[in-house]
Amino acid sequence: MAHINEAPILHKGVAVNDAAASGITSRDIRLSAANLSIAFIALMAGGIAGLLQGLVRSGFLELPSWISYYALLTAHGVMFILVLTSFFSIGYLYAGTSRVLGGLADKTIAFGWAGFALMSVGTVMAAFFILTGNANVLYTFYTPMQAHPWFYVGLALIVVGILLNCVGMFITYQSWRKRNPGKLTPLFAFFANAVFVLWVFASLFIAVFVVGMVIPWAFGWVPTIDPMMGRTLFWAFGHTLVNIWMLTAISAWYVSMPKIIGGKVFSDSLARVAVVILVVANVPGGFHHQILDPGLSVELKFLHVIQTFMIIFPSLMTAFAMLATMERAGRAKGVRSLLGWWKTLPWSDARFFALIVAMFAFIPAGLGGIINASNQINQVVHNSIWVTGHLHLTVGTTVMLTFFGISYWLIPYLSGRRMTQTINRLAVIQTVVWAGGMLLMSGAMHINGLLGSPRRTANTTYNGSSAASDWAMYETLMAMGGVILVIGMALLLYIWAQLAFFAPKGDADFPIGEDYSPSDASPLFMDRWSIWVALATVSIAIAYVIPLIDFASGMNPGSPPFLMP
């Protein structure tokens, strides 16, 4: 399809120079590289906090009096789930969009740097109050647990910074469409725009929660807060954030993986339909985190379970498309046996190997998601460490390994260096180490959850309870997995430093796959985001109007603050 293969038309005011020889200008490189740098710093900080947390929970370490287990738990969640994923996604999506659309618009650069500044300041503020013990409220910061009010201001700055980046992406996307009437936007840009649309939906909910409710309450301007309203608004954001990670990750599966394996994009139209379903059906899925909440009726929970299950369809479509892409690539190389194409895949290429391991991890992660979203089964695992294991399979394994695989081409692409055979072998080892550590830790979490071990707590001995003693072995395995993961993190940081600063200079490309068949062109209305935003708004209204009106009626008693130790 021509819309992927045509030479990009640069935005007005963006000059072609030596730095743009690979398809991206030096100013675009600086913006993406800055975001990625913060992401890797967050990886290091969050990883250390996670290791210490695991050692404390398993009984191998006792923390000094000046830091709490719950401070580590909060730091681990905020640094990994919010900061790392957001900065990495922005850096990656901006770079890829610049690559396929011929550069970012001038206003996009301005909004991007403004967003970067606010997000960076907000991250530093939030981290400061976490480390000083004034924000032991965990990643979910459920009310009525209360942190220092300026911790919430830091979170608000991160959200505002993300919204500014959203505006920047929309400017470049719409600018390209105006200059290219009658053409579909490249598939990667379609993915990127979808991610930022989801970010807007998510950010609006969390902005209402943090700015409209929590900050006035934390500063003491209002005496109480409604915990049910807070949980509902948070999970409209929190669950959407999960699919923001996933949509960012699968963009590489759909668009870049075919190029790496020497194949072509299986179906442009299938990919776009999967993206649209994720955007339209995603936000109401947040209610499956509240199946045990007493403030929601059974009928409403049943409706939300059905809406949550709609997200299964794009996952199944993606699984089919990935296998079809790999098989067709093998068939194109002359393979005729039933499974012979499997041997033709570039298993020794770290860029592919990290992605395929991430895809394997998504199989049990997706099955666990179905369990978590099922009304009856959820009640068995809901407040157990099973849920923590599921989170580490999704974001910790599927998303992070995909991000690592992206790094193996994105960092050389931005730095003008090349991945040597030595670094590539080390990257393959890093993938194995990380996947092994996650398999050990997440597997132990899942088993322990089925045995009743709780999440969100440091003390699991329960004064020598016989039931709690059954958890000890799995707590040890979790700690061992954490140690292995820190080794994998150290390997990744070393690889990143090599690719960014020390590897030999050379040409690197951002792999963009070609369409398999021009006849598979999607209709132009797929680029009419007003349609999909309107449908998503209707879906959100069906899910949220009734419960939010009930909560806002004032029938629920407000709660004074509760300060965590």
N, C-alpha and C positions, 0 to 999 in steps of 0.2 A: 504494500500500500504506500502510495507516494508520500503520505503525510509524515511517515517516519524517516524515509530515505532522503528527502529533499534537504539541500543545504539550508541551514537556518538563516533567517533574515534578522540581522542585528537590530536592536532597539536604537532609536534615534539618540545620538549622543554617546553611543558606545563604540569606540574606535577599535578596529582590528589591530592588534599588536602582537609582539612575540609571545607574550603571556597567554594570548588567546588562541595560539596555534592549535591547541588540543580541543578548542571549542568553548572555552570559558575565559572571561577576561580576568585580569589581575585583581580588580576591585571585587568581583564576585568570589574569587578564590579567598580573599582576605576575610570576607564575611562568613563563608562556610567554614574556613579553618578556625576562626575564632570560636564559633559555636561548638565545633568538634573538640577543641581543646578543653573547654569547660566540661564537656561530656566525659572525657577521659579522666579529668581531675575528680569528678563526681564518682566515677567507677572506683578509683583508688580509695576515696574517703568512705564510700558506702561499703566497699568490700572489707576494709579493715573493721568497720563497725559490725558487719555481719559475722566475721570470724570471732570477734570477742564475744558477741552475743551468743553464738553457738557454744563456745567454750564455757561460758557461765551457765547456760541452761543444762549442759551435760555434766556439770560439777567439776570440770577440770581447771576452772579459774574463779578466783574471787576478786571482784572489782574493788579498787580503792574507794574510800568513803566519798570522794569528791565527784564521782560519776555514777549514775544509776543505770541499771540494766535497761530501763525503759527509755533512757536518753539514747542508748545505743540502738534500741529497736526503732525509735523515731528517726534517728539519723540514717539508719540503713534503708528504711522505707522511703523517706523523702529524697535522699540522694539518688537512689536507684530508680524508684518508680516515677518520680516527678521530674527531677533535675536531669539525670542522665538521658532518659528517653526523650525528653523535650528538646534539649540542646542537640542531641545527635540527629533526631528526626529533622529539625530545622536545617542544620548544616547539610545533611544529605539531600533533602528535598530541594533546597535552594540550588545546590550544585547541579543536580540532575535536571531541574527545570531550566537553569541557565544553559545547560548542554543541549537540550532539545528545542528550546525556544529562541536560541540565539542571544542569550544574555538577559540579565534582569533589568527591569526598567529603573530609571533614575530614582523615582519615588520609592520603589521597592527597596533599594539600597538604603535610603534614608529611614524608612520604617523599620527595616531589618536591624540597622545599628541602634536605633532607639529602643527597639524591643530587646536586643541583646543587652544593652546597658541596664534596663529595668530588671530583666531576669537575673542578671549577674548580681546587682545590688540586693535584690530580693533573696537570692540564694545565700549570700553572705549574712544577711540579717537573720534569716531563719536558722542557719547553721550556728550562728553565735548563741542564740537563745536556747537551742537544743543542747549545745555543749556546756552551757552554764547551768543546766538543770532547770531551766524555766519553761520548758516546752515538752514535758514527758507525756505527750498525748497521742503518740503513735502516728503512723502515716495517715490514718483515717481521721485524726483529731475529733473524735466523737464528742459532742457536748452531752452532758454538762462538765466533762473534764475541761479544765481551763488552763491555757498557757499564758505566757506574758503577752500583752496586747500587741507589742511590736513584732512578735513572731508572726501573728496573723497579717500584719501590715506587709511583712516580707513575702508571705504567700500571695497576698493581693498583687504585689508588684510583679511577681512571676507571672500571674495570670494576665495582667495588663500587658506585659511584655509579649506574651504569646499572642494576644489579640492584635497587637501591632504587627507582628510577623504575619498573621493571617491577612491583614489588610494589604501588606506588601505582596504576598503571593497572589491575591485576587487582582491587584493592579497589573502585574505582569501577564497573568492568564488572560484577562479581558483585553489587554492591549494587543496580544498576539491574535486573538480572535477577530478583533476589528481590522487588523492589517491582513488577515487571511480569510476573507469571507468565502463560505462554501467549502471550507476544509475542516476536518476533524482535528482537534488538538492531539498532539502525540500522546500515546498511551501513558507514558510516564507522567506527563503534565496533568493528565486526567486523574491519575492516582494522587498526585501531590495536591491538587485542588480539593479532592475528596477528603483528604486528611485534614486540611485546614478548615473545611466546612464543618467536619465533626468537632474540631477544636473550638469553633465558635459556639456550637451547641453546648459543649461541655463547659466552656468558660462562663457562659451566661448563668448556668445553674450555680456554679461554685462562687461566682461573683456575688450573686444574690445572698448566698449563704454566708460568705466571709464578710463582705462589705456591709450588707444590709442587716445582718443579724449578729455575727460573732464579734466583730470589732466593737460595735456599741456596747455589747454585753461585757466584753473583756475589759474595756476601759471603765466600766461601772456606770455607764450612762443609762442602762436599763438593768433592773435587778435580776431578771430571770430569762430563760430561753427555753424553747420547746424542742426537746431532744428528737421527737419524731419528725418534725419538720426538718431539722438539721440532717438527720440520717437520710431522709428522702432526697433532699437537695444534693447531699454529698454523693450518693450512689448514682444519681443521674449524671454526675460528673465522673465518678470513679469507674463505672462500667464502660462509659464511652471512652475513657482514657485507655482502657484495655484494648479496645478495638482500634484506637488510634495507633498504638504500637503494632498491632497485627496488620493493619492496612499498610503501614509504612514498610513492614517486613515483607509482606507478600508482593509489594510492588517490585522488589528485587527478584522474587521468584518468577513473576509473570514476564518482566521486561528484560532483566539482565541475564538470568540463568540460561535462557535459550541461546544467547550470543556466546556465552562461555562454553557451552557444550557443542557448539557448531551447528545448532539447529535454528528454528524460527519460532516466533510466537504462535502457539497453537490456534488461538482464536481471539482476535481483538474484541469481537462483540461479546463473547462469553465473559472476558475479563471485565468489560465495562458493566455488564449486567450484574456480575458479582459485586462490584464496587457500589453500584446504586442500591442494591439490596442491603448491604452493610450500612450505608448512610441512612436509608429510610427506616430500617427496622432496629437500629442499634440502641438508641437512648433508652427506650422502655425496658430493655434488658436489665437495667440497674435494679429493678425491683426484686429480682431473684436473690439479691443479697439481703432482702428483708422478709423472707418467707416466715421467719420465726417472730417477726415484730408483731406485738399485740394490737397496734393501732390501725391495722389494715384488715378489711373483711376477707373472708374466705373466697367470696365471689371475685373480688378484685385481684386477689393473689392468683386465682385460676386464670383470669384474663392475662395477667402479666407473664405467667408461665408460657402460655401460648405465644405471646409476642416475643419472648426470649427465644423460643425454639425456632423462630423464623430465621435466626442468625445461623442455624445449622446448614441451611441450603447453600449459601455462598462458600462455606467451608468444604462441603462435599463437591461443589463445582470446581473449587481450587484443586482439591486432591485429584479429580479426574483430569483437569487441564495439565497439571504437572506431570503425571504419568504419561499422558498423551504426547506432551512436548518431548519428553525423553525418549519415548519409543519411536516417534517420527524421526528424531535426530539419528537414532541407530539405523532405522530402515533406510534413511537417505545415504548411509554409509555402506549399504549392501547387505545388511543383516537380514536373514529370512527366517531364522528359527524363532520359536515362540518367545523366549526370554533372552536371546543372544544379544539384544540391544543393550541390556544391562551392563554387559562387559565393555561396551564401547564408551561408557561415560568416563569423563576425566577425573578419576578418583584421586589422583595425585595432585590435582590442582586445588590449592587451599580455598580459592574463591568458590569453587563448586562444592568441595567437600563440606565446608561449614554450612552451606545452604541445605545440602541433602540430609545432614545429620539433624539440622533444625526441623526439616520436614518430618523426619522419623519421629522426633520428639512431639510433634504436633498431634500425632495419632492418639497416644494416651492422654495428652493434654485436652484434646477435644472431647474424648470420652468422659474424662473427669468433669469437664464443663457441663455435659449433659446430666451427669449425676447431680452436680451442684444446683442445676436449674430445675430439677424434678422435685415437685412438692413433697412427696413422702420421703424420698431418699435423702433429700437435703436435711431433713430433721435429724438424721442419724449423724451426719458429718459436719453440720454447720459450724459449731463453735469448737471444733477439734483442729488439731494441727494438720489434718488431711487438707484443709483449705490452703494452708501455707504451702504444703507440698504441691498442690495444684498451681498456685501462683508461681512457684519456682519452675514448674514445667513449662508454663506459658511464657512469662516474661523472662525468667532466668535462663531457660534453655532455648525455646523456639525463637523468641525475639532477640535475645542477646547473641546467640550464635549467628543469626542472620545479620545482625549489626556488625559482628566481627568479620563475617564474610564480605560484607559491603566495604568495610575498612580496608580490606586487602586489595581492593582496586581504587577506592575513593581517595585514600591518603596518597598513594603514588600519583594519582590523577591531579590532585591539588598541588603536590610538592614538586612535580616534574621529575620524579625519580621512578625507578623500576624495581619490581620485586625480583630479587635474585633467587636462584635455586635453593640456596641455603636458608633464606628467609621463608621461602615457600614451604620447605620441609618443616621448619620450626612452627609455621602457622598450622600445618596439618597436626603436628604434635599438640599444639595449644588447643585445637578443636577437640582432640581425643581426651586431653586432660580435663578440659572444662565439662565436656559431656559426661565423662566418668564421674567427676565430682558431683555434678548435679543428679546423675542417676542414683548414686549412693545416698545423697542427702535427701532428695525428694522421695525416693522409694521408702526410706526409713520414716519420713514424715507421713506418708500415706498409710503405712502399716500402723504406726503409732496412733494416728487419728482413728483408725478402725478399732483400736484397743481403748479409745477414750481419752487419750492425752490431749489436754487443752492447748489452745493457742493463746498468744498475748500474755503469757505469764512466765516468770523466771523460776518460780518455785513449783516443782512437779513431784516432790517426794510425799506430800500430804502426810507428814508425820509418820512415815514408814508404812503407809498403806500397802497391802499386798497387791492391789490392782496397780498402784503406781510403780511398784517394783518391776513389773513386767515391761515398763517403758524404758528401763535403764539401758539395755543393750542398744535399742534404736536411737536413744539420745547420743550414745557414743558413736554410732555410725553417722549420725547427723554431723557431729563435730569433726569426724574424719573427712567427711565430704567437704566441709567448710575449709579444712586445711588444704585439700587438693584444689579447691576452687581458687584459693589465694595464690597457689602456684600458677594456675592457669591465668589469673589476672596479671601476675608479674610477667609472665611470658608475653601476654598481649601488650602490656605497656612497653616492653622492650622492643617488640615488633613495630609498634607505633612510632617509637623514637627513631628506629632504623629507617623506616619508610619516609618519615617526615624530614629527617635531617642528615642521615649518613649514607643511605643507599646510593649506588651510582646514578648519575643523571641519565635520564632516558625518557622515551615517549611512553606514556600510559594513556589508556582510554577508559572512558566511562562506558561499559558495555550496554548497548541499546539494541535489542533484538529486532529483526525485521519480521513483518507479517508473513504468515505461511501462505495465505491466499488473498489476493486483492479483492476477490468476490465476497470476502467475509467482512467488508467494510460496514461499520455500524452506521445507522441513520444519523443525520446531523442533529436531530433533536436530543441525542444523548448528551450533547454539550449544553443543552438548555438547563442550567443548574437551578433556575427558578422553579422548574417542575419538581425536581427531586427535593429541594428545600421545602417546597410547599407540602409535598407528601410526607416528608419527615416531620414537619410541624403538626400535621394532622395525627400522625402516629403518636407523637409526644402528647398531644392534647388528649387523645383517647386514654392514655395511661395516667396522666398526671392531674388533669383538671379536677376530677372528683376528690382524690385524696388531699390535694393541696388546699382546696376550698374547705374541706372538713378540718384540716389542721389550722387554717387561718381563722376559723370561726371562733377560736378562743376557748373551745371546750376542753382542750388538753391543758393540764396544769403545767405552768412553767417551773423550771428548776433553777435554784441558785448554783453558783459555781462549785465544782469539786476539784481540788488541787491534787494532782498525782504526786506520789513520793519520788 
